Amino acid sequence: MYSYNDRIRAVELYIKLDKRVRAIIRQLGYPTKNALKSWHREYERRLDLPKGYARSKPKYSQEQKETAVRHYLDHGRCIAFTIKALGYPVRESLRSWIHELHPELHARVVGRSNGVARPPAMKQAAVIALCTRQRSAHAVAQELGVCRPTLYNWKNQLLGREAPASMKSTNQSPPSQERDELERQVESLRREVRQLRLEQDLLNKANELLKKGLGVDLQLLSNREKTLLIDALKEHYGLPELLAQLDLARSSYFYHRARTAVGDKYLEVRQSITDIFESNHRCYGYRRLQASLTRQDVTISEKVVQRLMKQESLVVPRPRKRRYASYLGEISPAPENLINRDFQAAVPNAKWLTDITEFQIPAGKVYLSPIIDCFDGMVVSWTIGTSPDAELVNTMLDAAIETVAETNDRPVVHSDRGGHYRWPGWLSRMNDANLTRSMSRKACSPDNAACEGFFGRLKNELFYPRDWKNATIEQFIAAVDSYIRWYNEKRIKISLGSLSPIEYRVSLGLAA
């Protein structure tokens, strides 16, 4: 919204330059063509412009807002269903009402590259303590230094949402006339519990032996993998029961068991390759796998790694096209392109790149705004949220500035021509920190190719290969946050001598 002085200045210049709209917008950097013509018509009619903007009557009452938000919360938090049921409003209006009336639903995670993830052993111990109920969930959460929702999220990840949060037994005796019926029901439940326990044990063994996720489809495993699972559990379950559950023929089981007994000279290498592949988001190709094996003092050719990957069905996902763009027009003058596609830096904190990318999952849209250091590709800071607003990029910039607050580093910050990098909040932060702005040319994504490359790797390695149908916004944000930390700390880059960005800086004595 423009002040009175800004509007009167534009109208006077419009009259002086003989109504040349493009020349005025180029000189002032504002407004739009239609807005300028509207101001001129008002000036001709009144010989002046109003001091302020008249506020129109709201289209929807406060009661209608509260009704729409209540319907959204009570019916699965589906914006499309609420609009279809009530007949109003548009999506953006409903989102703003939700953020206004329930700001706690506006999920956002801000992180820096020095965080530490919770170990799996700690999560398992927390879930066991929660389910056995020796203490309250609040007490368990306080002891671990987390909140209760995080504790239940761990339970859902390890046991699934169907598993009860409490497994304490009760000692109520049924009436004698219902005892026979209850005994039949108990027997049926025991069979179901055994079946569920068998399925859970198979999933656990697949995770332990084959490094598969707990949600893996057992029917898609190879016959050799199924044989390994049966051998691991045949002491607790009968062979016919296991064969039926895994849909494996008896002859196939004994065939693969005999082949396993003969031995495979690449058996340990296969396991190592599978471990590396699964522990690195299933995104390492044969070059990175060979580099990882070399770091473990295992010498093997690239062709053998390719063959073993094919035999173990280790497939790296292919890239896809990006969709989201933050360009809002030339709302202010753009600085020069100082980077000029030179994404090499001799020292850290010399050149920073930033942009925004969008993830669309069934639960909603999530946006990521990172800062990438051209020195080694490390993510200096990042913000993940549900709206691509000014707060998303400003919070990320504040976190990045903190990393160089105690040094004399004043990097060049390069971005595309998105409106987020032209708003007053961004400009004031850049000026206060003495940072230099740089922008790509209009509609020229190669000018910010290094940042676009990071988004492509993230989506190909984390987003596209997984099924996010049952994931909540909070779970997806946590997954992206965990990936970025892994990217900084563990993901090796061939260009850095098969080291991760943080390992590379430590090797050069640039980080502790």
Disulfide bonds with the S-S distance in Angstrom:
none
